[in-house]
């Protein structure tokens, strides 16, 4: 995912906006971020971008990429 924030700064050590678990976004790293290897449909990518202002953790992205149709809300605890 491409991070987008209103200030243009990316908090690389933050909480996933979907599951609220802490994670480190690797989009700014010299090596490719783990999320770059996921196959997300254009529709899912658009839905995620419309709903969230920052990157999701790899666990949420993997879960969403395998759901049909994807549920953007996390499962209840």
Helices and strands as residue ranges (DSSP letters): E 13-15, E 22-24, G 34-37, H 42-51, H 58-66
